[in-house]
Amino acid sequence: ELKVEQNPLFLSMQEGKNYTIYCNYSTTSDRLYWYRQDPGKSLESLFVLLSNGAVKQEGRLMASLDTKARLSTLHITAAVHDLSATYFCAVDPFGNQFYFGTGTSLTVIP
Amino acid sequence: EAGVAQSPRYKIIEKRQSVAFWCNPISGHATLYWYQQILGQGPKLLIQFQNNGVVDDSQLPKDRFSAERLKGVDSTLKIQPAKLEDSAVYLCASSIFWRDNNEQFFGPGTRLTVL
């Protein structure tokens, strides 16, 4: 059974601090996606990572993919309150279906 | 470019009643997905269509759930009869596979409450 695990599940951090969310998966995949979900809202695409070593950055968020380690990271730099949300990673090992992670609920405290 | 449209946005029904959700994907997207998201969990795939054919419905509770995608565009998801545990958000997503990218775009979802 394919597993996608994120940690931490819950993260409370102060504004201005840095932190990393980890996404581990159990089967080979060269495709990994990060999504953001605000409370009561749908999923918004953040990053598309399509190869080993891929790195994407948007504002205070940076995502990377290590396919050999089966690991993706979402790094948050100098957190602000607007980043409070739940973040999901999803792997697509066969090119036809997403397997979502457990989600990380991030709260940024002023 | 218009996004994925879903309706209704909210629905409250009593158990054993039936309910239907509608989804209109992004124009040109061949693949359409229905997900169930229970509060505090990640989305769970219910059914996946490629054009108007079913690719995967292995997690669809077929005794009560049904879905169709006529003409390969709009899709409907039906629950009959509903149970309390069906209370969830039902998300529709669409994608088009291009240059190894299968990014899915999600609609606003339908929040179902079964009383």
HADDOCK unambig.tbl for C-alpha pairs under 7 A between the chains (distance, minus, plus):
assign (segid A and resid 41 and name CA) (segid B and resid 108 and name CA) 6.49 0.50 0.50
assign (segid A and resid 42 and name CA) (segid B and resid 106 and name CA) 6.60 0.50 0.50
assign (segid A and resid 42 and name CA) (segid B and resid 107 and name CA) 6.55 0.50 0.50
assign (segid A and resid 42 and name CA) (segid B and resid 108 and name CA) 4.99 0.50 0.50
assign (segid A and resid 42 and name CA) (segid B and resid 109 and name CA) 6.29 0.50 0.50
assign (segid A and resid 43 and name CA) (segid B and resid 106 and name CA) 6.00 0.50 0.50
assign (segid A and resid 95 and name CA) (segid B and resid 102 and name CA) 6.67 0.50 0.50
assign (segid A and resid 100 and name CA) (segid B and resid 42 and name CA) 6.27 0.50 0.50
assign (segid A and resid 100 and name CA) (segid B and resid 43 and name CA) 6.77 0.50 0.50
assign (segid A and resid 101 and name CA) (segid B and resid 42 and name CA) 6.65 0.50 0.50
assign (segid A and resid 102 and name CA) (segid B and resid 41 and name CA) 6.51 0.50 0.50
assign (segid A and resid 102 and name CA) (segid B and resid 42 and name CA) 5.67 0.50 0.50
assign (segid A and resid 103 and name CA) (segid B and resid 42 and name CA) 6.25 0.50 0.50
